[in-house]
Amino acid sequence: QVQLVESGGGLVQAGGSLRLSCAASRRIFSIPTMGWYRQASGSHRELVAAITSSGSTNYADSVKGRFTISKDKAKNTMYLQMNSLKPEDTAVYYCNAVSSWWEYWGQGTQVTVSS
């Protein structure tokens, strides 16, 4: 089992920055894919960014050039650096870890961007 704990959410003005963290209860080098998802009120959960065990990344078109996903294997932590935030980035952000056999989610952290 993998426990994921997000932190770093909050209220920020448009154009500002936040860094989300996802601390994992096991060595993240062994997790094939980790990612950040978000769910705005009344909307479906959507992929924001993902990173594989080899370091390959992919991003939703809406965040390309503004968000950066990374991980620190020594700290067993994944990050999402969010710059140039927009009101439409407001959502609950979830950390995700997935392999061929299992999938785990964090509890989510709220990000609110005011205009």
N, C-alpha and C positions, 0 to 999 in steps of 0.2 A: 504494500500500500504506500501511496505517496501523499503526504500532506503538503498543501500549498497555501501560503499565507501572503496576501497582498498588503501593501502599504504605500503611502505616498499620495493618495488622492486628496482632493480638497477643492476650494473655491479659488479661481484665478480669473483675472480680467483677460479679455480677448487680446491676443498678441503675446501673452505670457507663456511661461514654461512650467512644466511639472515633470518629475521623474518618479515613475512607479517602480516598485520592487516586488519581486515574488520569491520568497524564501521557500526552498524545498526541503523536505525531511530526509531525502536521500541524495546520493551523488548525482548531480545533473548530467555528468558526462555520459551516464548510461541511459539517459532518457532520449529516445530517438528524435522526438519533436516536442518543442515547447512553444507556446504562443500566447498572445494577448487577444482577447475578444472583448467586445463591448455590446451593451444592450441599452439603447435609449428607451425612455418611457413610451410604451405603445408600439415598439418595434421588435423585430426579431434580433437575436444575438448574431453578431457578424464578426468575422475575422478581421483583426487590425494588423497584426504582424506575427510572423512565425520564424523560428530558428531551429535548425536541425543540429544533431550531435556533431556534425562536421563543420558547422558554422554558416551554412547557407541560410539566406534570409529571403523572405518575401513579404510584401506589404500590400495592403489595400490601396487602390488608386487614390482614394481620398486623403491618405496620410503620407504618400510618397513625398520625400523631400522635407518633411516636417518632423516625422517620428523616426526614432532609431531603436531597434531592438538589439540587446546584447546580453551576455551572460558572463558571470564570474564563477568559474568552476571551483576555485578555492573556497568561495563563500557559499557555494550551492545556491546561487541567487541569479535570477533573470531580471533584466531591467527594461523599461520602456521610457526613453527620453522623448518628451513631447514638447516641441517648440512651435511657436506661431499658432497657438491654440485659437480655435474658433468656437463660437457658441454651438455650432452643430457637432462639436466633439463631446458635448455634454452627454454623459452616460455612466452606467456602472461598468467598470472594467474588470474582467475576469482573467485570471491566469489559468493556463491549461497545459497538461502534460499527457502525451499519448504515445502508445506503442501499438503493435499489432494485436495485443491481447487485452489492454486495459486503457482507461482514460480517466483522468482525475481533474477536478476543478477546484479553484479556490473559492472563497466566500464572496469575493468582489470588493471593489473599492470605488466610491463615488467620485467622479470628476465633474465639476460644474464650471462652465466658462461663461462669464457674464459679458454682455455687450457694452 
